[in-house]
Amino acid sequence: MNGPKLFEPIMVGGLELANRIVIAPMCQYSAVDGCMNDWHVIHLGHLALSGAALLTIEATAVVPGGRISHGDVGLYDDATEAAMAGVIASVRRHSDMPIAIQLGHAGRKASTDLPWLGGAQIAPEAAHGWQTVAPSPLGFAATDHAPHALNDDDLVGLRDAFAAAARRAARLGIDAVQIHGAHGYLLHQFLSPISNGREDEYGGSLENRMRFPLEVFDAVRAAFPPERPVTMRVSGTDWVDGGWDVEQTIAFAQALERRGCAAIHVSSGGLDPRQNIPVGPNYQVPLARAVKQATTMPVVAVGLITEPEQAEAIIATGDADLVALARTMLYDPRWPWHAAAALGAQVTAPNQYLRSQPRRFRDLLRGR
Ligand SMILES: Cc1cc2nc3c(=O)[nH]c(=O)nc-3n(C[C@H](O)[C@H](O)[C@H](O)COP(=O)(O)O)c2cc1C
């Protein structure tokens, strides 16, 4: 094909994606008791009309204590499942875009206030606060209330909770699961030597630190229909000396691939406030490239990818197989239409909007 690589289809496991543009998961902090509501219909609904290849539902907690804030979405009981079912049904009625869900647990970064109220940690005894848990009793910020270290029974319970959430996601018809192993949340807290000081088989060596995240992967993979992909999001580095880094990320990615992981999404940071991130366009692409060179599953790059030509170059040079966009999709929800226009490709659009196509583009929009 001679057209733009950004608009070539790709298989992720058994799921065919129409192009290489993925909508990254974005917490909305707008749920009530873990339940989605009409905000999520509006938010996910408008993104589902964007012409991207995959819509990823925000970080969704597998137990109530795994929510970052009391406004986080959950998928841990019948009420949260029913609320999500309603939102998904609305979105599906008007869009064919495949839907993935990011399942996670915030660990020591749970129990925080909403970002627009400052985002500080809320103490366990205060309203909307609870006791956090983590691999070790080490807080994220010096002022944080120390998390409780998880014991063996807790780990079994959490693994089961991830699997139970995956079963609920399967019942909801969700097309793919992305496990949240990034941004300093619970699974990343196990991976990084900075946050994991355990002396049992879940801490110490790289093999031991990877053990719980890999057990969670296996449990989710076993709980989700085999023909639907399970993927992982990772931080490729902590950006702190002595922390998680790209070599360990590659080892983790290879272990995931051996277990049937369908794709890996390479972000970075979030584990330690001392992080020194060289933020700029493509700042995380070298991490994705390093993982891509060491694995064969599709790799997703993310982070300040804002221009069509920039996204096209990432795919065309083989640095990554897909690009994920977060803030750009909020700012410009029709970004995939504009990218298709700039690169000479075609996207699916609602029939109701077909008349919006500027006259100079003859075949930009394909109706559904
Ligand atoms: C409003 C908002 C919410 C986010 N929520 C999540 C989330 O739920 N899970 C996650 O892994 N990353 C989350 N992120 C990070 C994004 O997915 C993405 O990795 C990051 O914003 C960098 O990509 P960008 O430069 O395209 O925004 C969030 C980012 C934003 C702006």
The ligand as a MOL file (V3000), in Angstrom:
LIG
                    3D

  0  0  0     0  0            999 V3000
M  V30 BEGIN CTAB
M  V30 COUNTS 31 33 0 0 0
M  V30 BEGIN ATOM
M  V30 1 C -7.2060 13.8980 31.8030 0
M  V30 2 C -6.2130 12.7870 31.7830 0
M  V30 3 C -6.4980 11.5860 32.3980 0
M  V30 4 C -5.6160 10.5040 32.3370 0
M  V30 5 N -5.9590 9.2970 32.8700 0
M  V30 6 C -5.1930 8.2150 32.6380 0
M  V30 7 C -5.6460 6.9170 32.9560 0
M  V30 8 O -6.7760 6.7150 33.3770 0
M  V30 9 N -4.7940 5.8810 32.7470 0
M  V30 10 C -3.5510 6.0560 32.2260 0
M  V30 11 O -2.8040 5.0870 32.0630 0
M  V30 12 N -3.1130 7.2800 31.8560 0
M  V30 13 C -3.9140 8.3390 32.0300 0
M  V30 14 N -3.5090 9.5670 31.5730 0
M  V30 15 C -2.2480 9.6690 30.8120 0
M  V30 16 C -2.5410 9.5940 29.3120 0
M  V30 17 O -3.1590 8.3600 28.9620 0
M  V30 18 C -1.2780 9.7950 28.4730 0
M  V30 19 O -0.3750 8.7500 28.7160 0
M  V30 20 C -0.5690 11.1180 28.7610 0
M  V30 21 O -1.4980 12.1730 28.8730 0
M  V30 22 C 0.4540 11.4580 27.6710 0
M  V30 23 O -0.1630 11.4890 26.3970 0
M  V30 24 P -0.6010 12.8840 25.6870 0
M  V30 25 O 0.6430 13.7040 25.5640 0
M  V30 26 O -1.1730 12.4670 24.3670 0
M  V30 27 O -1.6210 13.5520 26.5790 0
M  V30 28 C -4.3750 10.6640 31.6720 0
M  V30 29 C -4.0740 11.9020 31.0780 0
M  V30 30 C -4.9740 12.9390 31.1000 0
M  V30 31 C -4.6120 14.2250 30.3930 0
M  V30 END ATOM
M  V30 BEGIN BOND
M  V30 1 1 1 2
M  V30 2 1 2 3
M  V30 3 2 2 30
M  V30 4 2 3 4
M  V30 5 1 4 5
M  V30 6 1 4 28
M  V30 7 2 5 6
M  V30 8 1 6 7
M  V30 9 1 6 13
M  V30 10 2 7 8
M  V30 11 1 7 9
M  V30 12 1 9 10
M  V30 13 2 10 11
M  V30 14 1 10 12
M  V30 15 2 12 13
M  V30 16 1 13 14
M  V30 17 1 14 15
M  V30 18 1 14 28
M  V30 19 1 15 16
M  V30 20 1 16 17
M  V30 21 1 16 18
M  V30 22 1 18 19
M  V30 23 1 18 20
M  V30 24 1 20 21
M  V30 25 1 20 22
M  V30 26 1 22 23
M  V30 27 1 23 24
M  V30 28 2 24 25
M  V30 29 1 24 26
M  V30 30 1 24 27
M  V30 31 2 28 29
M  V30 32 1 29 30
M  V30 33 1 30 31
M  V30 END BOND
M  V30 END CTAB
M  END
